């Protein structure tokens, strides 16, 4: 029997688990990396060199992590971790939606804690992928803010961060201005703000704003970002703009137009197409076509109420990294129209 076949026969995953309490299974990015490496080696049959290339690690580092897994008892007859099914879902999402990467975290029993769990995973992902000399574009939302709370302060060299969307006139810790500022403070980065409202009064005003020298310079910079960090909102009170009254009077019309949610202020239908609504012609943000041209676009979002808009974003092909929770990942992986 070949070594690869032996691995596949002896490393089995557990059956699908019910939602778990985040206190029982804390989201630990380091353990997640260990389980991904163990999964790739013992289940997918990849070599240590192939795993190192996939994850951007040295072969020596992969070897050491596998040894840690063995010593910790994670590798026995099967991978002994509740995160194993999450890793399986990550691979399924990557295949189904053509993603570059995916991170799936256990779903807390309390749905209000989902964004915090995803935020921790986002923080770990950023720490592993952001490096000196990068330009990072940032959207807004509670999940992104919670991700910042889990990031360690790191002094970076020649790192810059830029807003991908205008700001709300009402103060909020989830506003793009605050998130860009916090990210820059954590990484000692230069910061560039798209200093305009997220929606202009009309299409002509929007065009005039984006034609101005300073704002045009910021949007051009955003287009050249190496990585983008975004979240999404659905058409409910969970959506930051609706909750704060930015577009609350438009909610019924957005639903009537077929909108299931927004990505950077652009409202999409279930297929990922912009709906015919005035807000989409007044939006002051990077377009989704320009977003899709950024090499790495990380969407961090979860919760059952976000299913349609996350699926729409995946269908739109404007993101290539997804960080979400296990229950939603299962629905996305099983969706017959992906």
C-alpha positions, 0 to 999 in steps of 0.5 A: 500500500502506498504512503499516500493511500495509507494516510487516506485510510488512517486519517478520517474526519469526524461526522458533521458536528452540531454548533458548538459553544465558542468557549468550548472550542476557542478560535486559535489561529496557531492550532488552526494552522497545525490542523491544516498542515496535519490535514494536508499531510495525512488526508490530502497526501501532500508532501511537506514541500507541497504544504510549505509552498501552499502555506508560504512556510519553510519545509522545516517549519512544516516538519516541526508543526507535524511533530507538534501535532504528533506530540500533542496527540492530534494525530492518532488513527484520525485527526483528533480535533473538532477543527478537522471538519472545518478544514474539510469545508475549507478545501470544499469551498476553495474547489467549489468557488475557485477561491485562493484560500478559506478559513472556517471556524466552529460556529458558536451556539450564540449567533451573536458571537459568530462575528467575534469568532470570525474576527479572531480568525481574520486577525490570525490570517492578517498576521500571517499574510500582511508583510512589509511594503504592502498596500492594504485596502479596508472596508468597514463593519463590526467583523473587521473591527473585532478582527482588529481587536485580536491583532497584535501590535507590529511595527511594519516597514513601508506599509500603507492602508487605504479606505475602499469606501466613503464614511458615514456622517454618524460616528461608529466604531465600525466606520471605515475611518476608525477601522483604517486608523486602528489598523494603521496604528497597530502596524505603524502604517501610512494611512489614506482616507476616502474623505467623502460620504458613502453615498452622494446626494445624487449621481452628478454629485458622486461623479463630481466628488470622484473627479476631484484631484485628492479623491481621485488620487485615493481611489487610484491608490485603492485600485492598486492595493495588494490586499483588501479586507472587507465584510458584507451586509444583508438587507436587515437591521444587521446591516450597519448602514440600515441600523444607523439610519444611513439608508433605512428609508431605502430598505423596502425599495432595495428588497423590491429591486431584488437586493440581498445585501451590499458589498462596499456599498454596491447592492447585489441580487442573489446572482451577484449582479448590481440591482437597478437602484439609485443608491448604486449610482450614488455610491462613493467606493471602489467598484466591484470590478476594480475590487476583483482586480486586487490580488487578494480580497478577503471577505470576513463574514458569517451567520445564517442571515448573511448566506445570500449576500456572501453567496452573491459575493462569491458568485460575483467573483470579487473575492478570493479568500473567505473567512466564515463560520462552519454552519454557513460554510456547510450551506455554501459547500452544499449549495447546488447553484454555486 
